[in-house]
Amino acid sequence: MSANTKLTPAIPRLNRSAVLLALATLITLGVGEQGLGGRAIMALLLGLALFKGRLIVLDFMGLRRTAPLWRRLVLGWLVLQALVIALAYRISSS
Amino acid sequence: MDTPAHTSPHNTAPPGDLAVWIFILAELLAFGVFFAAYAFTRARHVALFDAMQQTLDRHTGALNTLLLIGGSWCVARAVEAVERDRSPTGFRWLLGALACGAGFVLVKGSEYLAAFSAGINLSTNTFYMFYLSLTFFHFMHVLLGLVVLAILAWQTRAGVYGPTRSHGLNGLESGAAYWHMVDLVWIVLFPLVYVMH
């Protein structure tokens, strides 16, 4: 796929994504260290995972500028994971 | 700010080889089934999973997350450098990615060593069966990723990849996509196994 050799985001975007990913990881760790639980915390943690995954998919994987199908497939996997995990945790708390 | 190259229309295939992306989607599906199995099994053993989760070291889990993120960042920067025909810079970024990946292996390996030393194994209980098998499945992907990165670094140093080379960036982009997939999977695994209860 030689037509794809110019898809990598510019350096500032890559750097910004790396910083945001690290910050989101530290927030996740902070929530874990507080021993917090419940639906709201689960939603926060899944939201952080979705946010981080989106940055990896769009910026690091370089799918921001590809055909929508590829973005939807990979991001769709991510959203599906979050929904399945949320459903399982809802069952366990009901 | 985007480079001018990013003004191209959104109708392109993903970076790298199509076969690698099919492989990546298959891997994501496999991990997805694993995650769902963990989550729904936990729903039937909430007390056990919550208690056992407290025995894990969240700090090493977070450190490993940062190492994988750092590795992915280095790989992305390497691809960006080689795109600009700066193979020596790309090689150095790939060395950085290799260092991050090796760090992950060391940290995760020490976690396994501590668990095995404490007599923990796959048959200890349902939680540890999932924890060990799920994280080891991912661990094997990291090891494969390190082999891929080492080959990419060697070839990048040799100037195999570049916009004016016959190989283009296909091999580099394919290996990079695989490494990012390994990172993406851990992004879900870390909160699910180490934090959420």
Contacts between the chains, C-beta under 8 A, distances in Angstrom:
chain1	res1	chain2	res2	distance
A	1	B	12	8.0
A	1	B	13	5.0
A	1	B	14	7.6
A	1	B	15	7.1
A	1	B	16	6.7
A	1	B	17	6.8
A	1	B	18	6.7
A	1	B	170	6.4
A	1	B	173	7.9
A	2	B	168	4.7
A	2	B	170	6.9
A	3	B	12	5.7
A	3	B	13	7.1
A	4	B	12	5.7
A	4	B	13	5.9
A	4	B	14	6.7
A	4	B	15	4.4
A	4	B	16	7.1
A	4	B	169	7.8
A	4	B	173	6.6
A	5	B	15	7.6
A	5	B	83	6.2
A	5	B	163	5.9
A	5	B	168	5.5
A	5	B	169	4.6
A	5	B	173	7.5
A	6	B	3	7.5
A	6	B	5	3.4
A	6	B	6	7.3
A	6	B	8	6.8
A	6	B	83	6.5
A	7	B	5	7.8
A	7	B	6	7.6
A	7	B	12	6.8
A	7	B	14	7.9
A	7	B	15	4.9
A	8	B	15	7.4
A	8	B	76	6.5
A	8	B	79	5.1
A	8	B	80	4.6
A	8	B	83	5.7
A	9	B	2	6.9
A	9	B	6	7.1
A	9	B	76	7.8
A	9	B	80	7.8
A	10	B	1	5.5
A	10	B	2	5.4
A	10	B	3	5.1
A	10	B	6	7.3
A	10	B	80	7.7
A	11	B	77	7.1
A	11	B	80	6.3
A	12	B	1	6.0
A	13	B	1	7.7
A	13	B	2	7.5
A	14	B	73	6.5
A	14	B	76	5.0
A	14	B	77	6.0
A	14	B	80	6.6
A	15	B	73	7.8
A	17	B	73	7.6
A	18	B	69	6.4
A	18	B	70	7.3
A	18	B	72	8.0
A	18	B	73	4.0
A	21	B	69	4.6
A	21	B	73	7.9
A	22	B	66	5.9
A	22	B	69	6.1
A	25	B	62	5.8
A	25	B	65	4.7
A	25	B	66	5.8
A	25	B	69	6.8
A	25	B	190	7.7
A	26	B	62	7.2
A	28	B	62	7.1
A	28	B	65	7.8
A	28	B	190	7.0
A	28	B	191	5.5
A	28	B	195	5.9
A	29	B	58	6.0
A	29	B	59	7.2
A	29	B	61	7.9
A	29	B	62	4.0
A	29	B	195	7.6
A	31	B	195	6.4
A	32	B	58	4.6
A	32	B	62	8.0
A	32	B	194	6.5
A	32	B	195	3.8
A	33	B	58	6.6
A	37	B	196	8.0
A	37	B	197	5.0
A	41	B	196	8.0
A	42	B	196	5.9
A	45	B	191	4.5
A	45	B	195	6.0
A	45	B	196	5.5
A	46	B	191	7.4
A	48	B	191	7.1
A	49	B	187	5.7
A	49	B	188	5.6
A	49	B	191	5.3
A	52	B	187	4.8
A	53	B	184	5.7
A	53	B	187	5.1
A	53	B	188	7.0
A	56	B	72	6.4
A	56	B	180	5.8
A	56	B	183	5.8
A	56	B	184	5.1
A	56	B	187	6.6
A	57	B	180	8.0
A	57	B	184	6.8
A	59	B	76	7.1
A	60	B	72	4.9
A	60	B	73	7.2
A	60	B	75	7.4
A	60	B	76	4.6
A	60	B	180	4.8
A	60	B	183	7.2
A	61	B	14	7.4
A	61	B	15	7.7
A	61	B	177	5.9
A	61	B	180	4.6
A	61	B	181	7.8
A	61	B	184	7.7
A	62	B	14	7.1
A	62	B	15	4.7
A	62	B	76	7.8
A	62	B	79	7.7
A	62	B	173	7.6
A	62	B	177	7.9
A	63	B	14	5.9
A	65	B	6	5.8
A	65	B	8	6.6
A	65	B	10	5.9
A	65	B	12	6.7
A	66	B	10	7.0
A	66	B	12	5.3
A	66	B	13	6.4
A	66	B	14	4.9
A	66	B	15	7.7
A	67	B	10	6.6
A	67	B	11	5.6
A	67	B	12	6.3
A	67	B	13	6.6
A	68	B	10	6.7
A	70	B	13	7.3
A	70	B	14	4.7
A	70	B	21	7.1
A	73	B	25	6.3
A	74	B	24	7.9
A	74	B	25	7.7
A	74	B	28	7.2
A	74	B	184	7.8
A	77	B	25	7.7
A	77	B	28	4.8
A	77	B	29	7.6
A	77	B	32	6.3
A	78	B	184	7.5
A	78	B	188	7.4
A	80	B	32	6.8
A	81	B	32	5.8
A	81	B	35	5.7
A	81	B	36	8.0
A	81	B	188	5.3
A	84	B	32	7.6
A	84	B	35	7.1
A	84	B	36	4.8
A	84	B	39	6.4
A	85	B	35	6.7
A	85	B	36	7.8
A	85	B	39	4.8
A	85	B	188	7.9
A	85	B	192	6.2
A	85	B	196	7.6
A	87	B	39	8.0
A	88	B	36	7.3
A	88	B	39	3.5
A	88	B	40	4.8
A	88	B	42	6.7
A	88	B	43	4.9
A	89	B	39	6.9
A	89	B	42	7.9
A	89	B	43	7.3
A	89	B	196	7.1
A	91	B	40	7.5
A	91	B	43	4.7
A	92	B	42	6.4
A	92	B	43	3.8
A	92	B	44	7.8
A	92	B	46	4.9
